[in-house]
Amino acid sequence: MYIDPSHFLHSCLLTSCVSCVSSGGGAAAGPRLNNNQLYKFSYTTEVLLDRTRGSKEGRAGYKISTNVDINLVWRDPSSKDNQLIQLAISNVRVEPASHRPQKKNVLHGSTAESVLGKTRLAALTKPFLVHLKNGKAKAFYSYWAEPAIIKNLKRGLASLLQVQLNTGKVVEVNHTCKHGSKRSGYKNQAPGDVLGVSTKSSSVTVFTLEDGFIRSVVAEEAHSLAVNARRSAGAKVVSRQTLTLVGTEAGPLEAAGKDVAGVVKSIDAKLAAVGIVAEKVKSQCKGCPSLFEHWQAHQKQLEPASLSKTTAPRSFLALIQSIRKASKDEILKVLKSTSKTSLPQVVDAVTSSQTTASLDAMLEFLNFTDAKGLVLQERFLYACGFASHPNERMLQALLVSAGKIGSSDIKESVVIIMGALVHKLCQKGGCNLPTVMQVKKLILDGPDNTQVESEVQMYLLALKNSLLPEAIPIFTKYAESEVGAYNTIALTALQRYDVKLMTDEVKRTVNRVYHQNRRIYEKNVRVAAADVVFSSDPSYFEVKNLLLSIGNLPHEMNKYMVSKIQDLLRFQMPASKIINQVMKDMISHNYNRFAKVGSSSAFSGFMAQSADMTSTYSLDILYSGSGIMRRSNMNIYGASNGAVLHGLQVAIEAQGLESLIAATPDEGEEDLESFAGMSALLFDVQLRPVTFFKGYSDLMSKMFSMTGDPMNVVKGLILLTDHSEVIQLQSGLKASAEFQGGLAIDISGGMEISLWYRESKTSVNNRGALVVTGNLTVDMDFMRAGVEVSFETAASLDFITTVQFSEYPFLVCIQMDKATFPISEYLTKYESLSSGKSIVSRKSRKQLIPGSEFPLHQENSNMCKKVFDSSW
């Protein structure tokens, strides 16, 4: 039997489990009411809110209990299942959803009239009509002047009268149905599976029928939301409705009339078909602070000194909520009143709000022709790159701005970030939008339309962010370029693509680069090519040729490749199966190949493991034969629900420094210009690389002015999680869910070289404070109940490499330290009345995660002892 009570309110059907218990049957298509009879029911509707796993303190929420009289008004003489029914609500009571002490009962001493107000109560108790045909609601008649929440509560009651008694399947065509059904709002785009929110819904309705009429209806639906990375940060709403027949008595006679419209008009000309789908309820915030007042309250928490504390991202999230309700002028007032030190953080918040008003305010406030405004401009661009739900207009704004830019660094950032926005817009089906098409053409044609090396790199990095399949041939071409920087970008970009897109031509090219079939390449280019081979479902012969090359490579590259293979096997990466097969061949795998001396290494490990998320790290370091670091690559990944997020990559490269210590460069690196720089990829978005020095004269000036202080790569506030939706409940109420996660981050890196002590040191310092909050609220205009779950943490991670190159093999010590950090969880439940009376309960727990030095290979531990012993 097919029974559909949910369609009355939802523009699309819930995934429902509906069962029916009947003590008698007939040929009726739906419930039939008798003429001259009044059916008296008791009705309760309640809504309960709590964290997903429940809590001892009881749930927040309310229960409305009423009496309901139902009678037949009119029946079509030619069809007994075509009926007009009147429902009248009376004896309204409002109570807490669960038992609680008097002090914690916001409704203590209240009456239905004091809670709802005289006008709303009168509207709720005013009779209304429902047109039922074959057990389905065709129309709902009430009064336009009634408050939307009152009409919705009436709709919720009427929805329980829908039941189809005939066995069979009904297919409904609903033109208002869109993907997402009862839910509206927005959520994180991929890789939102890791940073996003999971939702789960269920609905069960049980009808008890007697002689073809409803004896009772019990409906319950539940909706839960949880943060994927930490499912304890979850909330749920449960809605229950119970309609029970308590008796019958003589009622009014059936009205005469030819059709429903005529009968309705004869009863009350003001009655109107107001629609069966629930209306939006606009909640008015009484006494809420303006955006400017909100900003004044949070300003201190957004000063640079507070960015390492969790108060910064918490204030950041609160400010975003306020900005999303503000006008362009209100936002500009805040931007123009903010101190210079906190302004970058306000730019982060305004841009992350992603409203039309916030984007307009930023475009008016920023002056892209001013080369001195680099900090604010770049903060705006990075916030665009990390946008949770960007639109075409944001991309268009960057495209228009690109022609006005006064700084070459900002122009690079604009183009690189446009690539990231193209990727996000394509992910949600917007690849053919006019602006997306325009930017795609710009970055796809860009590398071949310029001879300027920095511009070619800019376009390649934009394409790396875009992940466009059309860019693969471009990367394949530039992987074999004569410029090392192009090779590296192209190869690292290819590694980001789905393995299925790695064609035979791409694989042949990458193998040619590694084996130097056409020309000599730098070591860091060749190891990047090896990484692509290993991650692209390699064949037996591809792996065999890589292993056979060991022993014929430069010393440090030999060591790196041995370490890389051992790491792939130890960490059981996908390529490990084929590597194990190849290593059964003693020609490919023998002591001579795998006992190479050197300091280069590749190592992967676990940072954290839980039921919800696994976090891993990898550290790859390649040295030149002279002992100077050539390339350092640190990666952090997060995996949840089968999805993987590249959370962080910090790569430091150095070249052409052998002349400093009178050493001989390796093959293919004899004529390289002195250079050191750092590149960062954050949450799958490639950022503009930073240069420490370029050229011998720049190197020498920096050598004598080096303070050892790290150079900032990225600093700011990022909106990581952004999930908003409105859930329509069958009872007529709506639940609003808002989940946001904010991260304050500071990533810096540096490189020091001491010719006196013949020692070099590179460092990558990561500081972060994370806050994730989830709010689930049911606002009935006259009553409000909700639950907020949140967690926060502040942590630091330092990666330091010390090299002593006074002798060979030189001493190398790699340290990766995590400081002790706290994780705090909070649960807040709140209930309030329109009168201003409110009850709030809070609960929290805190745990300390001990600091540690992440384990690397034993060889590194032995080397560190020697380094620090020799430094005394």
SELUM-589547 format. One record per residue (C-alpha): residue number from 1; x, y, z. Coordinates in pm, whole numbers. Example, Ala and Ser with C-alpha at 12.3 -4.5 7.8 and 13.67 -1.06 7.14 Angstrom:
% SELUM-589547
- nuza_east_north_up
- 1_1230_-450_780
- 2_1367_-106_714
***
This chain:
% SELUM-589547
- nuza_east_north_up
- 1_0_0_0
- 2_136_343_-95
- 3_73_622_155
- 4_218_967_107
- 5_166_1215_390
- 6_477_1414_319
- 7_389_1556_-22
- 8_151_1805_134
- 9_442_2014_257
- 10_746_1913_60
- 11_812_2023_-292
- 12_970_1679_-329
- 13_902_1359_-138
- 14_1095_1250_166
- 15_1257_910_160
- 16_985_763_377
- 17_894_439_544
- 18_516_433_572
- 19_317_147_721
- 20_-55_99_760
- 21_-257_-104_1010
- 22_-621_-162_915
- 23_-903_-340_1094
- 24_-1139_-325_803
- 25_-1140_-245_432
- 26_-1348_-118_146
- 27_-1332_15_-204
- 28_-1254_371_-93
- 29_-947_537_-249
- 30_-886_740_68
- 31_-1046_815_405
- 32_-1419_901_373
- 33_-1606_1118_621
- 34_-1974_1065_695
- 35_-2227_1343_654
- 36_-2373_1497_971
- 37_-2086_1367_1186
- 38_-1818_1548_1383
- 39_-1490_1361_1435
- 40_-1308_1468_1750
- 41_-929_1417_1758
- 42_-643_1497_1991
- 43_-335_1628_1813
- 44_22_1689_1926
- 45_316_1815_1730
- 46_658_1834_1888
- 47_1010_1917_1779
- 48_1322_1808_1965
- 49_1682_1916_1910
- 50_2000_1762_2047
- 51_2349_1660_1949
- 52_2354_1356_1721
- 53_2453_1107_1990
- 54_2212_1247_2248
- 55_2292_1397_2587
- 56_2191_1346_2949
- 57_2052_1696_2992
- 58_1750_1630_2771
- 59_1659_1781_2441
- 60_1567_2136_2355
- 61_1231_2190_2191
- 62_857_2233_2231
- 63_529_2043_2211
- 64_201_2192_2097
- 65_-110_1993_2198
- 66_-459_2070_2071
- 67_-806_1933_2016
- 68_-914_1906_1653
- 69_-1270_1880_1520
- 70_-1306_1749_1164
- 71_-1624_1730_959
- 72_-1737_1685_600
- 73_-1841_2012_431
- 74_-1916_1887_81
- 75_-1886_1572_-131
- 76_-1895_1542_-508
- 77_-2220_1352_-588
- 78_-2039_1167_-867
- 79_-1730_1071_-665
- 80_-1738_980_-296
- 81_-1359_1028_-270
- 82_-1382_1392_-378
- 83_-1441_1574_-47
- 84_-1411_1917_111
- 85_-1323_1887_482
- 86_-1319_2141_761
- 87_-1068_2130_1046
- 88_-1098_2339_1362
- 89_-822_2359_1625
- 90_-908_2437_1990
- 91_-773_2408_2344
- 92_-413_2492_2245
- 93_-141_2406_2500
- 94_231_2477_2466
- 95_474_2270_2676
- 96_845_2178_2684
- 97_931_1880_2465
- 98_1088_1697_2757
- 99_1052_1718_3133
- 100_1272_1974_3303
- 101_1298_2157_3637
- 102_1106_2479_3684
- 103_1425_2690_3666
- 104_1511_2545_3328
- 105_1158_2567_3187
- 106_1124_2876_2970
- 107_749_2811_2946
- 108_687_2802_3321
- 109_389_3020_3404
- 110_302_3077_3038
- 111_-27_3021_2857
- 112_-89_2958_2490
- 113_-207_3317_2452
- 114_97_3466_2625
- 115_331_3256_2407
- 116_157_3287_2069
- 117_-2_3624_2122
- 118_-371_3696_2091
- 119_-366_3747_1712
- 120_-175_3428_1631
- 121_-386_3218_1869
- 122_-705_3349_1713
- 123_-572_3267_1366
- 124_-466_2915_1472
- 125_-811_2838_1615
- 126_-994_2972_1310
- 127_-1137_2679_1103
- 128_-980_2598_764
- 129_-1067_2372_473
- 130_-885_2096_285
- 131_-989_1954_-51
- 132_-920_1576_-52
- 133_-950_1376_-371
- 134_-872_1004_-373
- 135_-681_1044_-46
- 136_-460_1327_-178
- 137_-470_1693_-79
- 138_-558_1906_-380
- 139_-603_2242_-211
- 140_-568_2413_126
- 141_-807_2698_207
- 142_-727_2954_474
- 143_-676_3331_500
- 144_-397_3527_329
- 145_-373_3763_626
- 146_-280_3486_866
- 147_86_3468_974
- 148_289_3224_764
- 149_383_3011_1069
- 150_13_2962_1154
- 151_-74_2852_801
- 152_224_2615_807
- 153_111_2457_1137
- 154_-233_2403_981
- 155_-74_2248_673
- 156_123_2015_899
- 157_-197_1891_1063
- 158_-377_1851_729
- 159_-88_1647_587
- 160_-183_1361_818
- 161_-518_1314_644
- 162_-349_1200_323
- 163_-366_825_276
- 164_-425_614_-33
- 165_-608_292_46
- 166_-586_124_-294
- 167_-290_-103_-359
- 168_-71_24_-640
- 169_193_273_-738
- 170_139_644_-785
- 171_380_851_-991
- 172_356_1223_-926
- 173_486_1493_-1158
- 174_589_1792_-952
- 175_724_2086_-1148
- 176_865_2255_-839
- 177_1087_1957_-765
- 178_1458_2019_-794
- 179_1759_1821_-681
- 180_1784_1877_-310
- 181_1407_1842_-251
- 182_1303_1976_85
- 183_1645_2127_153
- 184_1762_2466_38
- 185_2091_2643_97
- 186_2453_2572_5
- 187_2738_2351_107
- 188_3109_2297_55
- 189_3207_2184_-289
- 190_3446_1896_-335
- 191_3672_1833_-157
- 192_3380_1903_76
- 193_3357_1532_156
- 194_3653_1584_389
- 195_3580_1936_512
- 196_3205_1924_467
- 197_2895_1806_650
- 198_2706_1479_605
- 199_2331_1468_635
- 200_2100_1176_708
- 201_1720_1174_706
- 202_1442_930_783
- 203_1064_950_796
- 204_814_694_927
- 205_435_735_933
- 206_202_471_1078
- 207_-172_488_1006
- 208_-430_286_1199
- 209_-756_262_1003
- 210_-1102_138_1098
- 211_-1382_100_847
- 212_-1184_300_593
- 213_-1129_594_827
- 214_-834_712_1032
- 215_-825_590_1390
- 216_-473_726_1455
- 217_-168_859_1277
- 218_184_865_1424
- 219_448_1039_1214
- 220_812_1080_1305
- 221_1098_1219_1101
- 222_1459_1277_1195
- 223_1735_1477_1029
- 224_2095_1469_1148
- 225_2400_1664_1036
- 226_2758_1595_1132
- 227_3102_1734_1046
- 228_3281_1464_846
- 229_3617_1522_1008
- 230_3470_1499_1360
- 231_3130_1336_1378
- 232_3086_1411_1748
- 233_3024_1765_1623
- 234_2678_1674_1500
- 235_2321_1779_1568
- 236_1979_1635_1496
- 237_1619_1745_1488
- 238_1329_1507_1549
- 239_974_1603_1458
- 240_677_1401_1583
- 241_308_1429_1509
- 242_28_1226_1668
- 243_-337_1243_1563
- 244_-576_1023_1762
- 245_-953_983_1724
- 246_-1116_1023_2068
- 247_-1483_1013_1965
- 248_-1759_1121_1729
- 249_-2083_1313_1769
- 250_-2353_1467_1556
- 251_-2215_1733_1330
- 252_-2322_1987_1067
- 253_-2496_1883_750
- 254_-2319_1869_415
- 255_-2337_2193_216
- 256_-2501_2206_-124
- 257_-2301_2306_-429
- 258_-2173_2197_-770
- 259_-1800_2234_-707
- 260_-1539_2306_-440
- 261_-1478_2669_-537
- 262_-1847_2756_-513
- 263_-1890_2586_-177
- 264_-1582_2757_-30
- 265_-1708_3097_-144
- 266_-2051_3035_10
- 267_-1891_2953_347
- 268_-1659_3257_364
- 269_-1566_3482_73
- 270_-1232_3560_242
- 271_-1120_3197_235
- 272_-861_3140_-37
- 273_-654_2856_-179
- 274_-324_2963_-22
- 275_-117_2673_-156
- 276_-25_2336_-10
- 277_352_2395_2
- 278_483_2551_323
- 279_562_2921_316
- 280_885_3089_417
- 281_878_3231_766
- 282_1075_3551_807
- 283_1220_3564_1156
- 284_1274_3912_1289
- 285_1575_3971_1509
- 286_1474_4208_1786
- 287_1759_4400_1946
- 288_2023_4233_1730
- 289_2342_4440_1691
- 290_2422_4606_1360
- 291_2724_4491_1161
- 292_2925_4786_1290
- 293_2834_4708_1652
- 294_2917_4343_1590
- 295_3254_4440_1448
- 296_3333_4663_1746
- 297_3266_4369_1979
- 298_3501_4136_1787
- 299_3771_4379_1672
- 300_4032_4288_1937
- 301_4007_3916_1857
- 302_4104_3987_1495
- 303_4422_4177_1570
- 304_4742_3996_1455
- 305_4843_3913_1812
- 306_4528_3703_1855
- 307_4553_3503_1532
- 308_4717_3205_1701
- 309_4424_3176_1944
- 310_4087_3011_1879
- 311_3911_3341_1959
- 312_4022_3465_1613
- 313_3843_3205_1394
- 314_3542_3212_1630
- 315_3509_3590_1588
- 316_3575_3546_1214
- 317_3278_3306_1182
- 318_3051_3532_1388
- 319_3147_3829_1171
- 320_3070_3635_851
- 321_2719_3559_980
- 322_2664_3930_1044
- 323_2814_4038_709
- 324_2582_3801_520
- 325_2285_4001_646
- 326_2442_4341_581
- 327_2420_4588_294
- 328_2713_4708_84
- 329_2718_5045_265
- 330_2723_4880_608
- 331_3017_4662_500
- 332_3208_4958_355
- 333_3161_5148_682
- 334_3336_4866_869
- 335_3617_4839_610
- 336_3684_5213_625
- 337_3676_5225_1008
- 338_3906_4932_1072
- 339_4263_4969_1200
- 340_4548_4890_959
- 341_4653_4589_1166
- 342_4313_4419_1172
- 343_4207_4523_819
- 344_4356_4215_643
- 345_4147_3991_871
- 346_3833_4193_794
- 347_3907_4154_422
- 348_3921_3776_481
- 349_3580_3784_650
- 350_3409_4011_398
- 351_3534_3812_98
- 352_3451_3477_260
- 353_3091_3593_315
- 354_3031_3548_-60
- 355_2723_3769_-90
- 356_2656_4017_-369
- 357_2688_4305_-121
- 358_3019_4178_22
- 359_3176_4135_-323
- 360_3057_4480_-434
- 361_3200_4633_-117
- 362_3540_4467_-168
- 363_3563_4573_-533
- 364_3486_4932_-439
- 365_3721_4932_-140
- 366_4028_4779_-307
- 367_4234_4978_-554
- 368_4407_4726_-781
- 369_4602_5002_-957
- 370_4786_5075_-630
- 371_5098_4855_-620
- 372_5139_4933_-247
- 373_4812_4759_-155
- 374_4961_4414_-217
- 375_4873_4263_124
- 376_4501_4345_113
- 377_4471_4257_-255
- 378_4635_3919_-205
- 379_4421_3843_101
- 380_4112_3917_-108
- 381_4236_3690_-388
- 382_4324_3400_-158
- 383_3981_3423_10
- 384_3827_3402_-339
- 385_4039_3095_-411
- 386_3917_2923_-95
- 387_3552_3025_-154
- 388_3310_2750_-51
- 389_3045_2828_-313
- 390_3182_3077_-569
- 391_2969_3205_-855
- 392_3037_3335_-1204
- 393_3027_3696_-1087
- 394_3323_3644_-854
- 395_3527_3504_-1143
- 396_3414_3789_-1366
- 397_3524_4045_-1104
- 398_3877_3896_-1103
- 399_3888_3889_-1482
- 400_3793_4258_-1503
- 401_4041_4347_-1226
- 402_4327_4170_-1407
- 403_4353_4455_-1659
- 404_4389_4724_-1389
- 405_4656_4570_-1168
- 406_4965_4772_-1079
- 407_5168_4492_-916
- 408_5315_4200_-1112
- 409_5285_3979_-800
- 410_4913_4055_-775
- 411_4860_3991_-1145
- 412_5018_3647_-1093
- 413_4790_3579_-798
- 414_4478_3689_-990
- 415_4548_3452_-1280
- 416_4646_3163_-1051
- 417_4331_3205_-838
- 418_4110_3234_-1148
- 419_4230_2881_-1228
- 420_4106_2763_-887
- 421_3765_2928_-942
- 422_3734_2766_-1286
- 423_3787_2427_-1120
- 424_3521_2493_-854
- 425_3267_2629_-1103
- 426_3325_2335_-1339
- 427_3271_2097_-1047
- 428_2916_2225_-1003
- 429_2834_2212_-1374
- 430_2933_2566_-1471
- 431_3210_2484_-1720
- 432_3011_2637_-2006
- 433_2927_2967_-1836
- 434_3043_3261_-2054
- 435_3301_3393_-1805
- 436_3435_3043_-1733
- 437_3476_2985_-2108
- 438_3658_3318_-2138
- 439_3900_3242_-1853
- 440_3956_2887_-1978
- 441_4066_3028_-2315
- 442_4290_3284_-2142
- 443_4482_3030_-1934
- 444_4486_2751_-2195
- 445_4631_2985_-2460
- 446_4847_3178_-2212
- 447_5168_2969_-2198
- 448_5220_2982_-2574
- 449_5125_3350_-2605
- 450_5417_3489_-2405
- 451_5796_3462_-2399
- 452_5825_3598_-2044
- 453_5930_3315_-1813
- 454_5736_3442_-1509
- 455_5416_3473_-1717
- 456_5450_3120_-1856
- 457_5485_2993_-1498
- 458_5180_3199_-1397
- 459_4959_3040_-1665
- 460_5091_2691_-1588
- 461_5009_2738_-1218
- 462_4659_2861_-1311
- 463_4610_2549_-1523
- 464_4741_2338_-1234
- 465_4464_2484_-1017
- 466_4197_2442_-1286
- 467_4255_2067_-1332
- 468_4103_2102_-1679
- 469_4138_1782_-1884
- 470_4220_2008_-2183
- 471_4535_2120_-1999
- 472_4692_1771_-1993
- 473_4845_1805_-2345
- 474_4990_2142_-2240
- 475_5149_1994_-1927
- 476_5278_1701_-2132
- 477_5447_1946_-2370
- 478_5601_2161_-2094
- 479_5721_1856_-1902
- 480_5992_1829_-2172
- 481_6071_2200_-2186
- 482_6427_2329_-2154
- 483_6328_2543_-1851
- 484_6347_2352_-1523
- 485_6071_2556_-1355
- 486_5827_2467_-1635
- 487_5917_2098_-1605
- 488_5850_2092_-1232
- 489_5514_2273_-1252
- 490_5397_2054_-1541
- 491_5496_1728_-1371
- 492_5350_1817_-1030
- 493_5029_1924_-1208
- 494_5000_1591_-1392
- 495_5028_1412_-1058
- 496_4705_1583_-942
- 497_4489_1437_-1220
- 498_4277_1124_-1202
- 499_4485_823_-1307
- 500_4225_744_-1576
- 501_4330_1061_-1762
- 502_4694_955_-1778
- 503_4710_841_-2142
- 504_4989_631_-2293
- 505_5132_946_-2453
- 506_5150_1120_-2113
- 507_5320_817_-1957
- 508_5572_789_-2242
- 509_5660_1157_-2201
- 510_5707_1132_-1823
- 511_5926_823_-1862
- 512_6135_1002_-2128
- 513_6196_1286_-1883
- 514_6306_1054_-1604
- 515_6536_848_-1828
- 516_6665_1159_-2012
- 517_6598_1001_-2353
- 518_6604_1335_-2535
- 519_6801_1573_-2311
- 520_6961_1615_-1970
- 521_6728_1731_-1688
- 522_6784_1862_-1339
- 523_6760_1608_-1055
- 524_6449_1764_-902
- 525_6274_1740_-1242
- 526_6366_1373_-1276
- 527_6242_1280_-928
- 528_5917_1470_-999
- 529_5880_1256_-1312
- 530_5940_943_-1103
- 531_5664_1054_-864
- 532_5422_1083_-1159
- 533_5516_735_-1284
- 534_5462_578_-942
- 535_5123_749_-891
- 536_4985_672_-1240
- 537_4918_297_-1219
- 538_5260_202_-1361
- 539_5321_-110_-1567
- 540_5567_-383_-1470
- 541_5823_-262_-1724
- 542_5792_105_-1619
- 543_5875_9_-1260
- 544_6149_-231_-1370
- 545_6320_42_-1575
- 546_6305_281_-1278
- 547_6472_23_-1054
- 548_6735_-59_-1315
- 549_6829_309_-1332
- 550_6938_309_-966
- 551_7312_291_-954
- 552_7353_499_-1268
- 553_7211_818_-1118
- 554_7388_1104_-937
- 555_7477_994_-580
- 556_7196_1175_-397
- 557_6937_1086_-657
- 558_7034_719_-618
- 559_6970_748_-245
- 560_6641_935_-299
- 561_6504_672_-537
- 562_6593_387_-301
- 563_6425_573_-13
- 564_6119_651_-228
- 565_6069_287_-326
- 566_6110_170_33
- 567_5855_431_147
- 568_5600_324_-117
- 569_5635_-34_3
- 570_5626_47_374
- 571_5322_274_343
- 572_5150_27_106
- 573_5077_282_-162
- 574_4893_162_-478
- 575_5220_116_-670
- 576_5358_-117_-400
- 577_5198_-430_-550
- 578_5373_-393_-884
- 579_5700_-288_-710
- 580_5692_-611_-507
- 581_5651_-811_-827
- 582_5947_-638_-993
- 583_6167_-682_-685
- 584_6142_-1060_-719
- 585_6381_-1014_-1012
- 586_6732_-1011_-861
- 587_6873_-805_-1148
- 588_6635_-520_-1062
- 589_6663_-570_-688
- 590_7005_-641_-547
- 591_7236_-518_-274
- 592_7446_-311_-513
- 593_7144_-101_-608
- 594_6975_-75_-268
- 595_7277_-3_-50
- 596_7352_342_-186
- 597_7504_601_50
- 598_7358_948_74
- 599_7139_1185_274
- 600_6835_1234_47
- 601_6518_1067_171
- 602_6146_1010_126
- 603_5926_920_420
- 604_5551_901_491
- 605_5370_853_819
- 606_5049_902_1013
- 607_4986_1233_1188
- 608_4654_1130_1342
- 609_4405_847_1309
- 610_4045_839_1428
- 611_3719_674_1333
- 612_3625_987_1135
- 613_3946_1097_970
- 614_4300_989_896
- 615_4574_1246_852
- 616_4906_1155_690
- 617_5228_1337_610
- 618_5513_1289_368
- 619_5859_1444_363
- 620_6075_1421_53
- 621_6421_1580_55
- 622_6671_1578_-232
- 623_7026_1711_-195
- 624_7289_1804_-448
- 625_7614_1616_-447
- 626_7775_1907_-263
- 627_7542_1878_36
- 628_7319_2178_-36
- 629_6948_2107_-29
- 630_6802_2097_-379
- 631_6439_2030_-303
- 632_6231_1980_12
- 633_5868_1880_-17
- 634_5631_1845_280
- 635_5273_1724_229
- 636_4980_1677_464
- 637_4670_1485_354
- 638_4334_1427_517
- 639_4111_1131_431
- 640_3747_1085_533
- 641_3460_886_387
- 642_3681_763_103
- 643_3765_1119_-5
- 644_4116_1266_14
- 645_4206_1630_67
- 646_4552_1769_-4
- 647_4555_1995_299
- 648_4903_2138_267
- 649_5212_2123_51
- 650_5517_2335_116
- 651_5802_2293_-133
- 652_6136_2468_-93
- 653_6377_2466_-386
- 654_6736_2587_-410
- 655_6979_2580_-700
- 656_7310_2723_-821
- 657_7462_2754_-472
- 658_7765_2529_-528
- 659_7992_2830_-598
- 660_7948_2939_-236
- 661_8140_2637_-112
- 662_8361_2580_-420
- 663_8178_2258_-503
- 664_8112_2099_-842
- 665_7748_2108_-963
- 666_7576_1783_-1061
- 667_7519_1686_-1424
- 668_7270_1912_-1602
- 669_7294_2181_-1330
- 670_7622_2349_-1426
- 671_7471_2673_-1556
- 672_7180_2725_-1313
- 673_7123_3072_-1174
- 674_7142_3106_-795
- 675_6789_3079_-663
- 676_6587_2977_-356
- 677_6214_2998_-314
- 678_5907_2838_-165
- 679_5576_2727_-312
- 680_5264_2638_-115
- 681_4947_2450_-197
- 682_4675_2491_63
- 683_4347_2295_66
- 684_4392_2194_-296
- 685_4460_2554_-407
- 686_4805_2640_-545
- 687_4923_2980_-419
- 688_5170_3223_-574
- 689_5529_3106_-510
- 690_5758_3318_-292
- 691_6122_3392_-386
- 692_6391_3410_-114
- 693_6661_3530_-357
- 694_6734_3517_-729
- 695_7071_3580_-888
- 696_7419_3586_-735
- 697_7413_3956_-634
- 698_7072_3914_-467
- 699_7203_3603_-291
- 700_7509_3781_-154
- 701_7311_4080_-28
- 702_7062_3848_142
- 703_7344_3633_285
- 704_7481_3927_483
- 705_7139_4057_587
- 706_6981_3723_683
- 707_6829_3740_1030
- 708_6710_3381_1036
- 709_6351_3503_1057
- 710_6119_3302_830
- 711_5942_3463_535
- 712_5562_3454_537
- 713_5400_3241_267
- 714_5036_3261_366
- 715_4867_3422_663
- 716_4501_3480_722
- 717_4159_3345_805
- 718_3999_3080_586
- 719_3637_2962_575
- 720_3693_2586_556
- 721_3345_2449_618
- 722_3036_2630_496
- 723_2707_2443_503
- 724_2368_2613_522
- 725_2027_2462_465
- 726_1662_2488_558
- 727_1484_2158_624
- 728_1108_2155_579
- 729_942_1936_840
- 730_609_1764_775
- 731_468_1931_1085
- 732_486_2268_908
- 733_791_2387_1096
- 734_1131_2449_940
- 735_1470_2367_1082
- 736_1762_2589_988
- 737_2110_2438_988
- 738_2431_2642_976
- 739_2768_2469_998
- 740_3083_2677_957
- 741_3450_2609_1013
- 742_3712_2883_1037
- 743_4089_2848_1033
- 744_4346_3108_1134
- 745_4667_3004_962
- 746_5024_3128_944
- 747_5270_2941_723
- 748_5624_3070_692
- 749_5954_2934_572
- 750_6315_3029_560
- 751_6663_2927_456
- 752_6992_3011_628
- 753_7344_2935_502
- 754_7653_2976_718
- 755_7977_2959_520
- 756_8178_2988_842
- 757_8024_2680_999
- 758_7954_2518_659
- 759_7597_2460_767
- 760_7257_2529_613
- 761_6917_2526_775
- 762_6571_2532_618
- 763_6254_2570_818
- 764_5881_2553_757
- 765_5664_2680_1042
- 766_5291_2611_1049
- 767_5061_2774_1304
- 768_4688_2723_1305
- 769_4374_2772_1514
- 770_4055_2594_1407
- 771_3695_2646_1517
- 772_3396_2454_1375
- 773_3043_2540_1486
- 774_2712_2379_1399
- 775_2377_2541_1471
- 776_2041_2367_1428
- 777_1744_2590_1503
- 778_1366_2574_1479
- 779_1221_2925_1483
- 780_843_2949_1510
- 781_850_3328_1521
- 782_688_3324_1867
- 783_918_3049_2001
- 784_1271_2946_1919
- 785_1469_2637_2013
- 786_1811_2525_1905
- 787_2131_2339_1969
- 788_2488_2443_1891
- 789_2777_2198_1874
- 790_3133_2315_1828
- 791_3493_2217_1868
- 792_3816_2414_1858
- 793_4189_2361_1867
- 794_4514_2552_1820
- 795_4828_2373_1709
- 796_5174_2424_1562
- 797_5391_2209_1340
- 798_5756_2285_1267
- 799_5970_2120_1004
- 800_6344_2193_1030
- 801_6630_2052_824
- 802_6989_2107_935
- 803_7277_2016_701
- 804_7648_2015_786
- 805_7844_1994_460
- 806_8203_2019_586
- 807_8267_1660_477
- 808_8103_1388_267
- 809_7879_1211_333
- 810_7743_1527_494
- 811_7534_1521_808
- 812_7159_1584_774
- 813_6903_1608_1054
- 814_6533_1637_979
- 815_6297_1737_1260
- 816_5920_1751_1245
- 817_5777_1864_1578
- 818_5420_1898_1697
- 819_5362_2096_2015
- 820_5110_1987_2281
- 821_4768_2122_2186
- 822_4416_2123_2332
- 823_4090_2012_2171
- 824_3777_2157_2329
- 825_3418_2055_2253
- 826_3110_2257_2341
- 827_2737_2184_2351
- 828_2484_2467_2392
- 829_2106_2432_2401
- 830_1876_2729_2397
- 831_1505_2808_2408
- 832_1347_3151_2391
- 833_1012_3326_2359
- 834_927_3638_2163
- 835_878_3812_2498
- 836_1254_3796_2547
- 837_1253_3521_2810
- 838_1519_3260_2741
- 839_1696_2958_2887
- 840_2048_2853_2784
- 841_2242_2547_2898
- 842_2611_2486_2821
- 843_2842_2192_2854
- 844_3205_2150_2754
- 845_3495_1908_2769
- 846_3863_1952_2697
- 847_4147_1715_2625
- 848_4519_1772_2574
- 849_4696_1602_2287
- 850_5061_1557_2389
- 851_5329_1701_2166
- 852_5564_1476_1978
- 853_5838_1459_1723
- 854_5704_1271_1424
- 855_5902_955_1355
- 856_6119_939_1047
- 857_6358_663_944
- 858_6618_531_1188
- 859_6899_665_970
- 860_6770_1017_1033
- 861_6762_964_1410
- 862_7124_847_1407
- 863_7226_1147_1195
- 864_7050_1396_1427
- 865_7253_1266_1722
- 866_7575_1331_1529
- 867_7463_1680_1416
- 868_7374_1797_1764
- 869_7674_1629_1923
- 870_7905_1807_1677
- 871_7740_2143_1740
- 872_7866_2152_2099
***
